[in-house]
């Protein structure tokens, strides 16, 4: 049984172009996220899924430099891109991660994997219902569920966002979820805008030097001392 984490990334973000390679602490944001995902103990392989467009050659180059496998597919049909990456790397289960969430917590990745495998779910996440901050999302699905979605999904939103076809049919695809003891989903630590990048960079700057594997508890504790950071991007669309 092979668990493959697929990290989707592209340069053509509308609100903050090239955001996945924006520097944080002198390193590309995507490289920091790769570093964190590599700390997950239950991931057998990490693959970056980017597009075949020329502007994403820089992402392929970063993957080569970091020693990370990558797969290139259609820019907008991300579902097909995931299915192709899963097929190429013989995945039995797929963890979906996105390049605008550099604070990915490896312990949460491991917790989702454990819950998914122990529960025998087709789809597992920390999103339904939400309790984790926006930016710590982890989704996981079986290869069978992903292949069915890739074959049947016919809405642009389903193709672009990969998991809606699966996640929104819990009767067909049994769904598991992990949650925090307290709902902290109002916090925004994803990167879509320049203000988001400032917040995430501040978190890395405060926590990474002392512990590169800092987790959700450390992030929440730090933000609780910095209401100014929480307010800096609170006006932005929560899941935009």
Secondary structure, DSSP 8 states (H G I E B T S, - for coil): --EEEEEE--S--SSSTTGGG-EETTEEHHHHHHHHHTT-TT-SEEEEEEESSGGGHHHHHHHHHHT-EEEEE-SS-HHHHHHHHHHHTT-SEEEEEETT-TT--HHHHHHHHHHHHHHT-SEEESBTTB-S-BT---EEEEHHHHHHHHHH--SHHHHHHSSHHHHT-TTTS-EEE---SS--TT-B-S-SSHHHHHHHHHHHHHHTTT-TT--HHHHHHHHHT-HHHHHHTTTS-TT-
